[in-house]
Amino acid sequence: MFNDKSVLITGGTGSFGHKYTETLLSRYKPKRLIIYSRDELKQFEMQQRFNAPCMRFFIGDVRDKERLTRAMQDVDFVIHAAAMKQVPAAEYNPTECIKTNIDGAENVINSAIDNGIEKVIALSTDKAANPINLYGATKLASDKLFVAANNMVGANKPRFSVVRYGNVVGSRGSVVPYFRSLIENGTDHIPVTHQDMTRFWITLQQGVDFVLKNFERMLGGEIFVPKIPSIRITDLAKAMAPDIPIKIVGIRPGEKLHEMMCPGDMAFHTFEFKDHFVIAPAIKFFQRSNDFTSNALNEKGKSVDEIFEYVSNSNPHFLSVDEISAFNEEARK
């Protein structure tokens, strides 16, 4: 569906943007692939790796609606990946996080509407489900904005949906490269914030593939959640550094002990499909169907139990230490 189409990625110089670009160029022949971000150095470095004739690089910030509107001219699909993501940074710089994650989301929505974009998918995070930190709260607000945007356009374009998943193995700023750096520099211990901490685990390629598939599935208004395994952070430390002792250092500001992607309060709106869950909108759409038990590919879902939650510590699928090692190695390819 991306052949001869124009695609724009906000925050496109990040880990997701690199893998998405690599995947899109290898599988499809897009008319244009536009990387929209505010960091000129990262854009320059990305241009050295990707120089296909369809590539376009726009310097711009999602806080700047006028620039966004110009960048989206004649675009078919938008992926909104730009965000301020570091939890401690958001806790200490709350207004900056709000400007990027909430005001920026509103700008993406309005620019997409003004340009008649066909479909928009916003990337979310497990931290948006029952948030306890500012980053999660801003992403929850962003999710709500993208869902409600479907009512703003009624039966017209664009369609807006959200993709939510957990920790991406090896992404910039995540725990795997942090542990790897410590190991390479000869650390005498691996710092773990809590001995019982768990996380969902997904590779960057799996995340990209999930987003691509959901452009085909989406009706507009859903939050898509993949079925993925969990890990114990202590097992991750053992997998990466079996001979280095673990030191418990305490939970950081705004950090959760376990990750949640489908909160129990939304169980009445959650549907289970073969390889994913869909959280349907709690609001009613007035000019279109509110039935999300099947999708645009005619895949069928079923209601979950009324006490259902999708949380990393109660996930039935946990990776062993050996499986984590294999999983991490696959993620580096």
N, C-alpha and C positions, 0 to 999 in steps of 0.2 A: 504493500500500500504506500510505500515511500518513494517508489520510482517516479521520477519527474515531479517530485513535490519539493516545496521549500520548507525547511525545518529550522527553528530557532531554539537555542538552549541558553537560558539565563544562567549565569554562573558557570559557563561552559568550559572554563579553564581548570575546573576542579577535577577530582578523581573520576567522578561519574562522567563528566563531559569528555574526558580523554577516552574512556572505554566505550562510551556511546558512539563517539565519532569513529573510532576504530571499527566497531561492529557495523554501523550504518554503511560505511564506505565499502566494507567487505561483502555485504549482503545485498545492497540496493544501489541504485543509481539516482541519487537525489538531484533535483535541479539546483538547489542551493542548500548549504548547511551553514547556518549563521551562528558563530560563537559570540555571545554577548556577555561581557564582563568588564570590570573596572581596572584590572591590573595589566598594564601595558607590557611588563616584563614577561608575565605568564603567557600572554598572547603571542609575544615574539617567540618564546620557547616552543609554544604549541605549533606555530607556523613552520618551525624547522622540522617537525615530525609529520605534520599533515599539510600537504601542499596541493591537494587535488583541485582541479579547476572550479569545482562547485563550492569550495570553502570561502567563507566571508568572515571577517573579524571586525566586530563593532566594539569600540571602547564606550562603555556606558554603565550607569548604576541603575538598579531597579528603583531607587529612590527618585529617579528622574523620569517622570511620565512622558515628557515631550520627546526625549531621546528614545525611550522604549517604543513609542508610537511610530517614530520614523523607522526604527529597526524592523518593526513587524509588517511593514508594507509588503503586500503580495506574498505573505507567508501563509502556509496551510496548517502546520502543526507547531505547537509550542510546548517545550518542556521547561518548567520552572524549577531549576535546581539551585538558584542563588539563595543563600541564607547566611546569617551569622549563627554558627553552630556550636562553638565551644562553650560548654556549660559554665565554667568559672568566669570566663570573659563576659558572658551575658549577665551573670549575677552582679558583677561589679560595674557594668556599663549598660544598665537596663534601657535607657532611652535610645541608645544606638541600636540595640537589638530590636526594639519596637519599630524604629524607623525602617530597618531593612526587612524584617520578617513579616510585619503587619502592613505598614504603609506600602512597602514594596509589592506585597501580594495584591493589594488593591490596585496599584498602578498596572501590574501585569494584566489583571482582569479587565480594567477599563481600556487599556491599549488593545487587548485582544478583541474586545467588543467593537471598538472604533474601526478596527481593520477587518472585521468579518472573518477572523480566523476560524478554521473548521473545528479543530479539537485542541484542548489544552489539558495537559497532565501536570499537576504540581507534586513534587516530592515531599513527603512528610517524614515523620520519625516516630518510633515507639514512645518517645518522651512526650508526645502530644496526647497520649491516652492517660487520663487521670494525672495531669502534670503536677510536679512538686517543685519545679524550677522555672525561672523566667523563660528560658529557651523553649521548654515544652509548652508553656502557656501561650507564647507568641505563635508557635506552630499550630496549636489547637485553634487559635483565632484565625490563622491563615487557612486551615482546613475548612473551617466554618464559612469563611468568605468564598472559597472556591465552590463549595457545595451550593451556597445560596445564590451564587452568580447565575446558576441555571434558571432561576426564577426571573432574574433581571432580563434575560433574553427571551424567555418564554419558548415558543416553538422555533425560534430563529437560531442562528449560529452566534457564538461558538457553543460547543459542549465542553463542560469542565468536569474533570474527575481528579482524584487524589490517589497516589500510591504511597503506602506506609510500610516500611520495613526496618529491621534492627541494625545492629552493628555490621558494617561492611568490612570484611577481612582485609587488612592492609591499606585501607584508605588513609589519606593524609590526616595526621592528627589523632589516629586511633591507637588502640592499645598494642597491636602487633608490631608496627614499626617502632613504637616506644620501647617495648621489651627488646626488640632486635638491636636497637641502638645501645641500650644498656649492656647487653651481652657482648656486643662487639667492642665496647669500651672497657671490658673487664670488670663489670660490677661484681660485688661480693654477695649481693642478694637481689631478689626480684620483689619489688614492692607491690603488694596487693592490698586494696583498700578494705576488704572484708572477706573473711574465710568462706562465707556462704554465698558470695555474689555470683549471679548467673547472668548470661546474656544470650539473646538470639544470635545466630551466626549465618551469614550469607556472603557469597563472593560477589565481587563487583560485576562479573559477567552475568551471574544469576539475577542481580538487580536490574541490569540493563535489559536482559531478555524479558524480564517480568514487565517492565515499562513498555517495551515494544509490543508485547502481546496484548497489553491492556488498551492500547490504542485501537486494536481490533475489537476488543470485548466491550468497551465502554458505551454506556447509554447516556451518561452525564449525571453527576451527583453522587456517585459511589466513592467509597474509600476501599481500595483493593489492598489486601494483606496476604502475603505469600505464606504457605506452610513451610517452615524451615526448622532446622534443628536448634537445640540449645547447647550451651557449654557452661561448665564451671570455670571461673577465672583461675582458680588454683590448678585445675587440670590444664589450662592453657599454659600457665607458667611451667608446669612439669613437662609439657610437650615441647616447649621451646628451649628450656634449660633444665634438663633432668638432674644435673649435678650441682645446681646453684640453689641455696636455700631460699625459701619464701619468707618475707617479712610483712606482717600485717601493719599497715600504716594509717588506717582510719579513713572513713568515707569523706570525700571532698564536698565542698559546698554545692548543694543542689543535686547530688548524685543519688540515684536509686539503687536499692539492693538487688531488685529484679526488674526486668523489663516487661511492660505490658503493651500489647498491640490491639487487642479487642477488649475494651472494658466491660465488666458485667452489666453496667447501667445501660449498655447499648445492645444487650443480648436479644431483645425483642426486635431489633432492626438488623441483626446479623444473620447472614446466610453462608452455609458451607458448600463449597464446590470441590471438585476433585483435588486440586492442588493449591487452593487459595480460599480465603474468606472475603465476603463483601459486607461492608457496613453501609446499609442503605440510609438515605437522609431521614432525619426525624421530622423535617418540615415537609409539607405537601406541595407538590408542583401543580400549578393550576391549569397549565395548558398542555400537559403531557402526562404519560402514565407514571404511576408510582410503584409499579410492579418490578421488583429487581430479583425475582426468583429465576429468571433466565437472562442471558445477555445477548449482545449483538451477534455472537457466534452460535447462538441457540444452545449454549451449555446450560445445564439445569442445576440449580442449587436447592438446598433444603434448609429450613429453619433450624437453628441450634437450640440446645436446651436453654430454658429460661434462666438458669444460673451459670451459663457458659461464660468463661473468661479465657483469653489466650495470653498466658503469662509465661515467662521464660523458666521459672522454677517448677511449674506444673506441666510443662510441655512433655508429652509422652516420648518425644524423640530427643535423647541426649547423645552427644558424641563422646566416645571414649578418648583417652589420651592419644592412642595410636591413630584414631580417626581424625582427631584435631590436627595432628602432624600432617596427615595425608591431605586434609582439607586445606590447610594453610599453604602447602606446597602447590596444590592445584591453583590456588588463588594468585600465586606469583607468576603464573604463565601468561 
